[in-house]
Amino acid sequence: MATKKKARAKAVSKSKKRNTPAKKKAPVKKSAPAKKSAPAKKAAPAVTTAKARVLKARRLPETLRLTAFTPSLTVNDLAKSLAFYTGALGFVVGQEWKDGDVLRGAMLKAGACDLAVSQDDWKMGTDRKKGVGLRIWCYTAQDIDAIAARLKAAGHALTEEPADHPAYGVRSLAVDDPDGFHLTIARKL
């Protein structure tokens, strides 16, 4: 500290000797008060090599990343299907599609999920099989046994009674809708 003071004193004395003023520092501009910044975020943990490879594989080529998935089922008898999904299972009708006064389909809602059902127009024949090779897995936080009781009280037979499946970590039941579409409703154990 003393060294700096001595250096300044010498500079002042030299400038006085030469009769020239000492160089002044450029004026400091006052800036607006600094805004408070958000607290610093904690650094993310280092990505493991295996995880990094997975992330890289996802990007090249870019994979599909969905934000919602809505199955749409073509049914033989729309009124019967609506009775099953709304009456027996507890879906609510979110939107209806009409052709004049004739109901052609509906978007059903259950929690955050959607399911569309529409009346078959028979353009592909009246004997078209439905529900073959398709199972819709539904996950809920609700009591599986209560859902089973509700379905049975509405006159629908279960294709699988409620059962725990520890290997999958769920308790589930299975039921077929009026057109044979398979539904499995599960709750995490």
N, CA, C and O of each residue as an XYZ file, in Angstrom:
756
protein
N       0.820     -1.179      0.000
C       0.000      0.000      0.000
C       0.869      1.250      0.000
O       0.601      2.214     -0.716
N       1.904      1.211      0.810
C       2.812      2.365      0.892
C       3.496      2.609     -0.440
O       3.738      3.760     -0.806
N       3.809      1.561     -1.165
C       4.466      1.687     -2.460
C       3.578      2.435     -3.441
O       4.075      3.266     -4.201
N       2.304      2.168     -3.446
C       1.374      2.856     -4.347
C       1.303      4.345     -4.024
O       1.285      5.188     -4.921
N       1.263      4.657     -2.724
C       1.189      6.056     -2.321
C       2.442      6.808     -2.756
O       2.364      7.948     -3.216
N       3.596      6.163     -2.609
C       4.860      6.790     -3.013
C       4.863      7.033     -4.504
O       5.299      8.094     -4.951
N       4.386      6.074     -5.292
C       4.364      6.214     -6.749
C       3.469      7.375     -7.159
O       3.816      8.127     -8.070
N       2.330      7.531     -6.506
C       1.435      8.639     -6.812
C       2.082      9.980     -6.450
O       1.988     10.955     -7.196
N       2.730     10.000     -5.304
C       3.375     11.244     -4.854
C       4.458     11.665     -5.840
O       4.591     12.851     -6.141
N       5.236     10.705     -6.348
C       6.279     11.011     -7.332
C       5.666     11.571     -8.598
O       6.173     12.538     -9.166
N       4.549     10.952     -9.054
C       3.893     11.410    -10.271
C       3.392     12.836    -10.096
O       3.498     13.638    -11.024
N       2.855     13.168     -8.945
C       2.358     14.516     -8.678
C       3.514     15.501     -8.658
O       3.428     16.581     -9.243
N       4.603     15.125     -7.982
C       5.740     16.039     -7.893
C       6.376     16.266     -9.260
O       6.799     17.384     -9.557
N       6.454     15.249    -10.088
C       7.019     15.411    -11.434
C       6.152     16.338    -12.268
O       6.663     17.174    -13.013
N       4.825     16.188    -12.140
C       3.944     17.031    -12.929
C       4.038     18.479    -12.476
O       3.921     19.389    -13.297
N       4.245     18.706    -11.193
C       4.388     20.068    -10.697
C       5.684     20.673    -11.210
O       5.742     21.856    -11.544
N       6.740     19.835    -11.270
C       8.028     20.327    -11.742
C       7.921     20.771    -13.188
O       8.511     21.779    -13.575
N       7.172     20.026    -13.989
C       7.049     20.359    -15.409
C       5.968     21.396    -15.645
O       5.776     21.850    -16.772
N       5.290     21.756    -14.632
C       4.184     22.693    -14.721
C       3.036     22.156    -15.579
O       2.291     22.929    -16.182
N       2.903     20.877    -15.627
C       1.792     20.268    -16.345
C       0.931     19.534    -15.342
O       1.438     18.925    -14.400
N      -0.351     19.592    -15.544
C      -1.209     18.902    -14.584
C      -1.074     17.382    -14.709
O      -0.825     16.845    -15.788
N      -1.242     16.731    -13.602
C      -1.203     15.257    -13.608
C      -2.414     14.741    -14.386
O      -3.485     15.348    -14.393
N      -2.206     13.622    -15.024
C      -3.310     13.032    -15.792
C      -4.404     12.595    -14.844
O      -4.170     11.937    -13.831
N      -5.583     12.979    -15.207
C      -6.728     12.581    -14.391
C      -7.337     11.312    -14.965
O      -7.315     11.060    -16.170
N      -7.856     10.564    -14.086
C      -8.544      9.351    -14.523
C      -9.853      9.748    -15.169
O     -10.457     10.755    -14.798
N     -10.293      8.957    -16.139
C     -11.569      9.219    -16.803
C     -12.680      9.116    -15.781
O     -12.661      8.243    -14.913
N     -13.655     10.018    -15.888
C     -14.756      9.950    -14.915
C     -15.502      8.624    -15.035
O     -15.711      8.097    -16.127
N     -15.882      8.125    -13.913
C     -16.608      6.854    -13.860
C     -18.080      7.159    -14.017
O     -18.647      7.964    -13.278
N     -18.688      6.510    -14.982
C     -20.122      6.685    -15.202
C     -20.887      5.873    -14.174
O     -20.579      4.716    -13.886
N     -21.887      6.531    -13.643
C     -22.720      5.807    -12.679
C     -23.774      5.039    -13.461
O     -24.449      5.595    -14.327
N     -23.905      3.782    -13.152
C     -24.902      2.965    -13.839
C     -26.118      2.810    -12.949
O     -26.084      3.082    -11.749
N     -27.172      2.373    -13.564
C     -28.408      2.132    -12.824
C     -28.150      1.060    -11.784
O     -27.307      0.185    -11.984
N     -28.866      1.124    -10.680
C     -28.648      0.099     -9.654
C     -28.844     -1.294    -10.240
O     -29.752     -1.530    -11.036
N     -27.992     -2.191     -9.837
C     -28.045     -3.563    -10.352
C     -29.341     -4.233     -9.910
O     -29.776     -4.088     -8.767
N     -29.944     -4.963    -10.830
C     -31.161     -5.705    -10.512
C     -30.773     -6.938     -9.724
O     -29.713     -7.531     -9.928
N     -31.657     -7.300     -8.826
C     -31.393     -8.519     -8.067
C     -31.583     -9.707     -8.986
O     -32.599     -9.817     -9.672
N     -30.639    -10.564     -8.997
C     -30.756    -11.743     -9.847
C     -31.315    -12.896     -9.037
O     -31.250    -12.918     -7.808
N     -31.858    -13.838     -9.758
C     -32.405    -15.027     -9.121
C     -31.264    -15.784     -8.465
O     -30.128    -15.726     -8.936
N     -31.553    -16.490     -7.391
C     -30.487    -17.262     -6.758
C     -29.877    -18.241     -7.755
O     -30.564    -18.813     -8.601
N     -28.598    -18.409     -7.628
C     -27.895    -19.305     -8.542
C     -28.431    -20.718     -8.387
O     -28.658    -21.191     -7.273
N     -28.631    -21.386     -9.518
C     -29.113    -22.762     -9.489
C     -27.940    -23.682     -9.208
O     -26.795    -23.407     -9.568
N     -28.264    -24.766     -8.560
C     -27.224    -25.756     -8.297
C     -26.818    -26.401     -9.607
O     -27.646    -26.632    -10.489
N     -25.575    -26.678     -9.714
C     -25.073    -27.320    -10.929
C     -25.676    -28.713    -11.035
O     -25.799    -29.432    -10.044
N     -26.046    -29.074    -12.246
C     -26.606    -30.408    -12.481
C     -25.514    -31.444    -12.277
O     -24.351    -31.199    -12.594
N     -25.889    -32.600    -11.748
C     -24.880    -33.637    -11.570
C     -24.315    -34.063    -12.922
O     -24.986    -33.985    -13.952
N     -23.094    -34.505    -12.890
C     -22.442    -34.941    -14.126
C     -23.229    -36.088    -14.749
O     -23.688    -36.987    -14.045
N     -23.380    -36.055    -16.049
C     -24.106    -37.094    -16.771
C     -23.182    -38.303    -16.924
O     -22.020    -38.186    -17.315
N     -23.739    -39.450    -16.604
C     -22.923    -40.649    -16.743
C     -22.694    -40.950    -18.211
O     -23.460    -40.506    -19.066
N     -21.673    -41.683    -18.500
C     -21.353    -42.006    -19.885
C     -22.485    -42.764    -20.556
O     -22.826    -42.482    -21.705
N     -23.073    -43.728    -19.849
C     -24.171    -44.498    -20.435
C     -25.359    -43.597    -20.738
O     -25.978    -43.709    -21.797
N     -25.676    -42.703    -19.804
C     -26.811    -41.796    -20.018
C     -26.508    -40.857    -21.178
O     -27.395    -40.565    -21.980
N     -25.291    -40.386    -21.278
C     -24.911    -39.499    -22.380
C     -25.072    -40.207    -23.718
O     -25.506    -39.595    -24.694
N     -24.727    -41.484    -23.774
C     -24.895    -42.238    -25.022
C     -26.365    -42.350    -25.387
O     -26.731    -42.235    -26.557
N     -27.216    -42.578    -24.376
C     -28.653    -42.686    -24.626
C     -29.180    -41.367    -25.162
O     -29.928    -41.348    -26.139
N     -28.795    -40.259    -24.529
C     -29.261    -38.951    -24.982
C     -28.791    -38.668    -26.409
O     -29.548    -38.134    -27.219
N     -27.551    -39.024    -26.714
C     -27.038    -38.804    -28.061
C     -27.809    -39.663    -29.063
O     -28.117    -39.213    -30.167
N     -28.116    -40.893    -28.676
C     -28.863    -41.779    -29.572
C     -30.264    -41.230    -29.830
O     -30.817    -41.431    -30.911
N     -30.839    -40.539    -28.847
C     -32.170    -39.967    -29.036
C     -32.152    -38.838    -30.059
O     -33.129    -38.631    -30.779
N     -31.059    -38.123    -30.119
C     -31.009    -36.962    -30.994
C     -30.697    -37.300    -32.438
O     -31.063    -36.541    -33.336
N     -30.046    -38.394    -32.681
C     -29.610    -38.708    -34.039
C     -30.136    -40.058    -34.483
O     -29.566    -41.065    -34.063
N     -31.144    -40.161    -35.273
C     -32.033    -39.077    -35.686
C     -32.948    -38.703    -34.539
O     -33.101    -39.469    -33.588
N     -33.550    -37.544    -34.620
C     -34.426    -37.084    -33.555
C     -35.620    -38.030    -33.426
O     -36.218    -38.438    -34.422
N     -35.951    -38.367    -32.193
C     -37.067    -39.274    -31.943
C     -38.346    -38.487    -31.696
O     -38.305    -37.289    -31.415
N     -39.462    -39.157    -31.802
C     -40.762    -38.548    -31.570
C     -40.961    -38.340    -30.073
O     -40.775    -39.270    -29.288
N     -41.335    -37.140    -29.676
C     -41.622    -36.839    -28.271
C     -43.036    -36.277    -28.195
O     -43.282    -35.135    -28.582
N     -43.961    -37.090    -27.694
C     -45.370    -36.706    -27.631
C     -45.691    -35.996    -26.327
O     -45.026    -36.208    -25.312
N     -46.702    -35.161    -26.359
C     -47.206    -34.546    -25.137
C     -48.584    -35.104    -24.779
O     -49.077    -34.879    -23.673
N     -49.191    -35.814    -25.687
C     -50.480    -36.467    -25.423
C     -50.674    -37.580    -26.450
O     -50.065    -37.577    -27.519
N     -51.523    -38.516    -26.103
C     -51.810    -39.644    -26.980
C     -53.291    -39.955    -26.826
O     -53.737    -40.285    -25.727
N     -54.062    -39.857    -27.903
C     -55.504    -40.055    -27.827
C     -55.951    -41.147    -28.787
O     -56.033    -40.915    -29.993
N     -56.241    -42.338    -28.263
C     -56.774    -43.379    -29.144
C     -58.161    -42.979    -29.652
O     -58.908    -42.283    -28.965
N     -58.484    -43.419    -30.841
C     -59.804    -43.178    -31.421
C     -60.353    -44.515    -31.877
O     -59.763    -45.183    -32.727
N     -61.474    -44.900    -31.316
C     -62.063    -46.200    -31.605
C     -63.305    -46.035    -32.477
O     -64.167    -45.203    -32.196
N     -63.386    -46.829    -33.527
C     -64.582    -46.877    -34.363
C     -65.452    -47.992    -33.794
O     -65.001    -49.129    -33.654
N     -66.698    -47.664    -33.467
C     -67.566    -48.611    -32.769
C     -68.813    -48.928    -33.587
O     -69.216    -48.154    -34.455
N     -69.418    -50.084    -33.295
C     -70.623    -50.513    -34.006
C     -71.866    -49.766    -33.564
O     -72.719    -49.426    -34.383
N     -71.969    -49.507    -32.246
C     -73.153    -48.860    -31.697
C     -72.688    -47.759    -30.749
O     -72.348    -48.022    -29.596
N     -72.679    -46.536    -31.244
C     -72.140    -45.413    -30.480
C     -72.865    -45.222    -29.148
O     -72.221    -44.982    -28.127
N     -74.183    -45.324    -29.146
C     -74.950    -45.134    -27.907
C     -74.556    -46.171    -26.854
O     -74.407    -45.843    -25.677
N     -74.390    -47.413    -27.283
C     -74.002    -48.495    -26.372
C     -72.586    -48.255    -25.821
O     -72.327    -48.474    -24.638
N     -71.675    -47.802    -26.697
C     -70.298    -47.527    -26.267
C     -70.256    -46.351    -25.303
O     -69.529    -46.390    -24.311
N     -71.033    -45.302    -25.585
C     -71.067    -44.154    -24.680
C     -71.614    -44.550    -23.310
O     -71.132    -44.075    -22.282
N     -72.625    -45.426    -23.302
C     -73.173    -45.905    -22.032
C     -72.108    -46.665    -21.245
O     -72.015    -46.511    -20.027
N     -71.308    -47.478    -21.922
C     -70.245    -48.237    -21.260
C     -69.180    -47.294    -20.696
O     -68.840    -47.365    -19.515
N     -68.666    -46.423    -21.540
C     -67.553    -45.563    -21.111
C     -67.969    -44.507    -20.090
O     -67.217    -44.229    -19.156
N     -69.150    -43.914    -20.251
C     -69.567    -42.873    -19.305
C     -70.292    -43.468    -18.092
O     -70.014    -43.095    -16.953
N     -71.210    -44.382    -18.341
C     -71.993    -44.953    -17.247
C     -71.224    -45.946    -16.401
O     -71.206    -45.829    -15.175
N     -70.593    -46.917    -17.029
C     -69.922    -47.982    -16.280
C     -68.517    -47.589    -15.821
O     -68.125    -47.903    -14.697
N     -67.761    -46.909    -16.676
C     -66.384    -46.562    -16.303
C     -66.235    -45.180    -15.675
O     -65.338    -44.974    -14.857
N     -67.083    -44.241    -16.035
C     -66.986    -42.920    -15.423
C     -66.291    -41.856    -16.251
O     -65.907    -40.815    -15.717
N     -66.121    -42.094    -17.547
C     -65.624    -41.034    -18.429
C     -66.695    -39.945    -18.497
O     -67.856    -40.183    -18.164
N     -66.296    -38.751    -18.930
C     -67.268    -37.687    -19.189
C     -67.127    -37.274    -20.651
O     -66.046    -37.370    -21.233
N     -68.215    -36.822    -21.228
C     -68.186    -36.380    -22.623
C     -67.618    -34.967    -22.655
O     -68.172    -34.050    -22.048
N     -66.506    -34.802    -23.369
C     -65.881    -33.490    -23.489
C     -66.344    -32.743    -24.716
O     -66.455    -31.517    -24.704
N     -66.614    -33.482    -25.779
C     -67.018    -32.870    -27.047
C     -67.813    -33.900    -27.842
O     -67.532    -35.097    -27.773
N     -68.796    -33.437    -28.591
C     -69.586    -34.323    -29.455
C     -69.440    -33.874    -30.900
O     -69.313    -32.682    -31.182
N     -69.459    -34.842    -31.815
C     -69.411    -34.541    -33.241
C     -70.727    -34.986    -33.861
O     -71.109    -36.153    -33.775
N     -71.408    -34.044    -34.482
C     -72.714    -34.346    -35.069
C     -72.712    -34.057    -36.562
O     -71.987    -33.195    -37.057
N     -73.547    -34.806    -37.252
C     -73.822    -34.581    -38.668
C     -75.297    -34.200    -38.704
O     -76.175    -35.062    -38.752
N     -75.553    -32.892    -38.681
C     -76.942    -32.453    -38.525
C     -77.366    -32.730    -37.101
O     -76.755    -32.232    -36.155
N     -78.414    -33.526    -36.947
C     -78.884    -33.900    -35.614
C     -78.372    -35.279    -35.187
O     -78.686    -35.745    -34.091
N     -77.588    -35.929    -36.046
C     -77.129    -37.294    -35.768
C     -75.750    -37.262    -35.106
O     -74.799    -36.704    -35.652
N     -75.661    -37.870    -33.921
C     -74.387    -37.954    -33.210
C     -73.486    -38.953    -33.924
O     -73.870    -40.105    -34.125
N     -72.286    -38.514    -34.308
C     -71.337    -39.375    -35.029
C     -70.156    -39.806    -34.171
O     -69.509    -40.812    -34.465
N     -69.869    -39.050    -33.109
C     -68.728    -39.403    -32.273
C     -68.617    -38.483    -31.073
O     -69.349    -37.501    -30.949
N     -67.682    -38.825    -30.187
C     -67.481    -38.015    -28.992
C     -66.049    -38.155    -28.501
O     -65.411    -39.195    -28.665
N     -65.563    -37.078    -27.893
C     -64.274    -37.119    -27.203
C     -64.591    -37.298    -25.725
O     -65.242    -36.456    -25.106
N     -64.125    -38.396    -25.179
C     -64.374    -38.708    -23.779
C     -63.150    -38.340    -22.956
O     -62.021    -38.410    -23.440
N     -63.380    -37.948    -21.714
C     -62.292    -37.544    -20.840
C     -62.363    -38.314    -19.530
O     -63.439    -38.539    -18.976
N     -61.195    -38.711    -19.052
C     -61.056    -39.348    -17.745
C     -59.767    -38.793    -17.150
O     -58.671    -39.175    -17.561
N     -59.900    -37.907    -16.195
C     -58.714    -37.249    -15.648
C     -58.054    -36.423    -16.740
O     -58.708    -35.607    -17.389
N     -56.759    -36.635    -16.943
C     -56.013    -35.880    -17.958
C     -55.989    -36.594    -19.310
O     -55.314    -36.141    -20.235
N     -56.712    -37.695    -19.430
C     -56.647    -38.512    -20.649
C     -57.913    -38.383    -21.495
O     -59.007    -38.140    -20.987
N     -57.720    -38.557    -22.807
C     -58.830    -38.495    -23.760
C     -58.962    -39.821    -24.500
O     -57.980    -40.533    -24.711
N     -60.185    -40.136    -24.888
C     -60.481    -41.298    -25.718
C     -61.588    -40.884    -26.675
O     -62.652    -40.438    -26.243
N     -61.343    -41.028    -27.962
C     -62.364    -40.690    -28.950
C     -63.093    -41.954    -29.373
O     -62.476    -43.002    -29.563
N     -64.401    -41.852    -29.518
C     -65.210    -42.956    -30.050
C     -66.082    -42.385    -31.153
O     -66.640    -41.295    -31.025
N     -66.191    -43.144    -32.246
C     -67.026    -42.675    -33.355
C     -67.791    -43.847    -33.953
O     -67.338    -44.992    -33.937
N     -68.945    -43.527    -34.472
C     -69.824    -44.524    -35.085
C     -69.221    -44.999    -36.398
O     -68.789    -44.191    -37.220
N     -69.193    -46.312    -36.591
C     -68.727    -46.889    -37.854
C     -69.679    -46.462    -38.968
O     -70.897    -46.497    -38.795
N     -69.126    -46.062    -40.104
C     -69.977    -45.653    -41.235
C     -70.268    -46.832    -42.168
O     -70.982    -46.674    -43.158
N     -69.723    -48.001    -41.862
C     -69.946    -49.260    -42.569
C     -69.387    -49.267    -43.993
O     -69.729    -50.159    -44.769
N     -68.547    -48.310    -44.359
C     -67.966    -48.293    -45.702
C     -67.029    -49.474    -45.932
O     -66.771    -49.850    -47.075
N     -66.523    -50.055    -44.854
C     -65.634    -51.210    -44.987
C     -66.370    -52.513    -44.704
O     -65.745    -53.552    -44.490
N     -67.697    -52.456    -44.704
C     -68.498    -53.655    -44.467
C     -69.042    -53.684    -43.057
O     -68.491    -53.067    -42.146
N     -70.126    -54.407    -42.895
C     -70.771    -54.473    -41.580
C     -70.179    -55.548    -40.685
O     -70.486    -55.609    -39.494
N     -69.333    -56.395    -41.253
C     -68.762    -57.480    -40.454
C     -67.304    -57.202    -40.047
O     -66.574    -58.128    -39.691
N     -66.890    -55.953    -40.099
C     -65.506    -55.605    -39.744
C     -65.258    -55.893    -38.271
O     -66.015    -55.446    -37.409
N     -64.187    -56.645    -37.982
C     -63.806    -56.991    -36.611
C     -63.227    -55.763    -35.929
O     -62.505    -54.973    -36.539
N     -63.554    -55.621    -34.665
C     -63.033    -54.512    -33.875
C     -62.377    -55.065    -32.621
O     -62.768    -56.113    -32.107
N     -61.386    -54.353    -32.144
C     -60.755    -54.723    -30.884
C     -59.740    -55.844    -30.974
O     -59.111    -56.166    -29.966
N     -59.555    -56.447    -32.123
C     -58.628    -57.572    -32.253
C     -57.191    -57.046    -32.169
O     -56.796    -56.144    -32.907
N     -56.438    -57.626    -31.264
C     -55.016    -57.291    -31.160
C     -54.725    -55.936    -30.540
O     -53.622    -55.413    -30.695
N     -55.685    -55.363    -29.849
C     -55.482    -54.053    -29.238
C     -55.831    -54.113    -27.766
O     -56.894    -54.608    -27.391
N     -54.931    -53.608    -26.928
C     -55.200    -53.473    -25.492
C     -54.780    -52.070    -25.097
O     -53.670    -51.635    -25.405
N     -55.667    -51.368    -24.418
C     -55.367    -50.027    -23.937
C     -55.098    -50.129    -22.440
O     -55.958    -50.555    -21.670
N     -53.886    -49.731    -22.038
C     -53.501    -49.732    -20.633
C     -53.842    -48.378    -20.045
O     -53.448    -47.339    -20.574
N     -54.577    -48.399    -18.948
C     -54.992    -47.174    -18.263
C     -54.460    -47.235    -16.835
O     -54.639    -48.237    -16.143
N     -53.808    -46.163    -16.398
C     -53.282    -46.108    -15.035
C     -54.075    -45.095    -14.231
O     -54.410    -44.018    -14.724
N     -54.371    -45.450    -12.986
C     -55.161    -44.606    -12.115
C     -54.621    -44.654    -10.693
O     -53.850    -45.547    -10.339
N     -55.029    -43.697     -9.891
C     -54.703    -43.711     -8.462
C     -55.914    -44.221     -7.671
O     -55.866    -44.317     -6.445
N     -56.994    -44.546     -8.381
C     -58.227    -44.985     -7.737
C     -58.164    -46.455     -7.348
O     -57.305    -47.205     -7.812
N     -59.091    -46.844     -6.488
C     -59.200    -48.215     -5.993
C     -59.673    -49.140     -7.114
O     -60.772    -48.965     -7.643
N     -58.862    -50.107     -7.472
C     -59.182    -51.043     -8.566
C     -60.401    -51.891     -8.222
O     -61.225    -52.175     -9.091
N     -60.519    -52.294     -6.965
C     -61.661    -53.126     -6.570
C     -62.974    -52.339     -6.658
O     -64.012    -52.907     -6.996
N     -62.933    -51.051     -6.358
C     -64.131    -50.221     -6.476
C     -64.528    -50.057     -7.946
O     -65.715    -50.045     -8.273
N     -63.546    -49.932     -8.818
C     -63.836    -49.832    -10.262
C     -64.444    -51.147    -10.757
O     -65.387    -51.144    -11.547
N     -63.899    -52.263    -10.287
C     -64.437    -53.574    -10.665
C     -65.890    -53.704    -10.207
O     -66.736    -54.197    -10.954
N     -66.177    -53.270     -8.998
C     -67.541    -53.353     -8.478
C     -68.484    -52.473     -9.299
O     -69.621    -52.861     -9.568
N     -68.019    -51.305     -9.693
C     -68.838    -50.395    -10.511
C     -69.159    -51.026    -11.869
O     -70.297    -50.959    -12.333
N     -68.151    -51.642    -12.508
C     -68.369    -52.293    -13.802
C     -69.370    -53.443    -13.682
O     -70.270    -53.586    -14.510
N     -69.202    -54.254    -12.648
C     -70.109    -55.390    -12.451
C     -71.532    -54.928    -12.164
O     -72.493    -55.518    -12.656
N     -71.663    -53.857    -11.357
C     -72.999    -53.325    -11.033
C     -73.694    -52.797    -12.289
O     -74.923    -52.793    -12.364
N     -72.909    -52.351    -13.273
C     -73.483    -51.865    -14.531
C     -73.742    -53.006    -15.509
O     -74.189    -52.770    -16.631
N     -73.461    -54.254    -15.086
C     -73.763    -55.420    -15.912
C     -72.642    -55.848    -16.856
O     -72.903    -56.581    -17.810
N     -71.417    -55.417    -16.623
C     -70.290    -55.787    -17.496
C     -69.401    -56.819    -16.811
O     -69.002    -56.647    -15.659
N     -69.098    -57.890    -17.536
C     -68.231    -58.937    -17.002
C     -66.774    -58.528    -17.186
O     -66.398    -57.958    -18.211
N     -65.970    -58.826    -16.184
C     -64.533    -58.559    -16.285
C     -63.870    -59.712    -17.018
O     -64.277    -60.863    -16.859
N     -62.869    -59.423    -17.804
C     -62.108    -60.499    -18.453
C     -60.965    -60.939    -17.548
O     -60.431    -62.037    -17.707
N     -60.588    -60.084    -16.600
C     -59.610    -60.431    -15.562
C     -60.045    -59.744    -14.286
O     -60.209    -58.525    -14.244
N     -60.231    -60.545    -13.238
C     -60.601    -60.002    -11.936
C     -59.433    -59.190    -11.370
O     -58.289    -59.388    -11.780
N     -59.710    -58.279    -10.434
C     -58.620    -57.516     -9.817
C     -57.588    -58.453     -9.192
O     -57.936    -59.396     -8.481
N     -56.331    -58.180     -9.467
C     -55.242    -59.012     -8.943
C     -53.974    -58.175     -8.856
O     -53.749    -57.257     -9.645
N     -53.145    -58.527     -7.859
C     -51.836    -57.889     -7.731
C     -50.853    -58.562     -8.685
O     -50.877    -59.779     -8.871
N     -50.010    -57.762     -9.271
C     -48.953    -58.261    -10.157
C     -47.628    -57.647     -9.688
O     -47.161    -56.658    -10.251
N     -47.022    -58.254     -8.639
C     -45.804    -57.682     -8.060
C     -44.663    -57.519     -9.071
O     -43.865    -56.588     -8.962
N     -44.589    -58.405    -10.034
C     -43.519    -58.298    -11.031
C     -43.633    -56.994    -11.830
O     -42.629    -56.457    -12.300
N     -44.857    -56.493    -11.979
C     -45.083    -55.240    -12.718
C     -45.360    -54.068    -11.779
O     -45.444    -52.921    -12.220
N     -45.500    -54.357    -10.487
C     -45.745    -53.311     -9.505
C     -47.131    -52.691     -9.581
O     -47.309    -51.519     -9.249
N     -48.139    -53.493    -10.027
C     -49.493    -52.956    -10.162
C     -50.544    -53.942     -9.642
O     -50.301    -55.143     -9.522
N     -51.702    -53.391     -9.342
C     -52.931    -54.170     -9.148
C     -53.806    -53.759    -10.311
O     -53.964    -52.567    -10.574
N     -54.376    -54.723    -11.011
C     -55.132    -54.372    -12.216
C     -56.352    -55.254    -12.398
O     -56.517    -56.285    -11.745
N     -57.204    -54.803    -13.320
C     -58.354    -55.574    -13.784
C     -58.391    -55.406    -15.298
O     -57.740    -54.514    -15.843
N     -59.140    -56.245    -15.964
C     -59.308    -56.114    -17.413
C     -60.780    -56.287    -17.755
O     -61.507    -57.059    -17.129
N     -61.190    -55.535    -18.778
C     -62.573    -55.574    -19.240
C     -62.574    -55.296    -20.737
O     -61.712    -54.577    -21.240
N     -63.538    -55.863    -21.444
C     -63.703    -55.573    -22.871
C     -64.892    -54.642    -23.030
O     -65.915    -54.806    -22.366
N     -64.749    -53.661    -23.915
C     -65.871    -52.759    -24.178
C     -66.864    -53.488    -25.085
O     -66.586    -54.619    -25.485
N     -68.001    -52.895    -25.424
C     -69.012    -53.590    -26.229
C     -68.532    -54.080    -27.594
O     -69.136    -54.990    -28.162
N     -67.454    -53.492    -28.137
C     -66.926    -53.924    -29.434
C     -65.715    -54.844    -29.322
O     -65.124    -55.224    -30.333
N     -65.347    -55.202    -28.092
C     -64.226    -56.108    -27.906
C     -62.872    -55.427    -27.748
O     -61.844    -56.105    -27.757
N     -62.845    -54.113    -27.603
C     -61.581    -53.436    -27.321
C     -61.197    -53.761    -25.880
O     -62.002    -53.602    -24.962
N     -59.971    -54.215    -25.693
C     -59.499    -54.653    -24.378
C     -58.945    -53.468    -23.588
O     -58.122    -52.701    -24.087
N     -59.416    -53.335    -22.337
C     -58.924    -52.291    -21.458
C     -58.353    -52.935    -20.209
O     -59.008    -53.775    -19.592
N     -57.159    -52.559    -19.832
C     -56.591    -52.973    -18.554
C     -56.450    -51.701    -17.726
O     -55.843    -50.725    -18.168
N     -57.008    -51.723    -16.541
C     -56.941    -50.568    -15.662
C     -56.080    -50.972    -14.473
O     -56.360    -51.959    -13.793
N     -55.024    -50.191    -14.232
C     -54.043    -50.567    -13.229
C     -53.748    -49.429    -12.273
O     -53.859    -48.247    -12.599
N     -53.366    -49.846    -11.073
C     -52.914    -48.900    -10.033
C     -51.600    -49.407     -9.494
O     -51.435    -50.604     -9.259
N     -50.660    -48.492     -9.297
C     -49.357    -48.898     -8.757
C     -49.529    -49.412     -7.352
O     -50.316    -48.879     -6.570
N     -48.773    -50.468     -7.033
C     -48.838    -51.047     -5.677
C     -48.138    -50.147     -4.681
O     -48.087    -50.464     -3.492
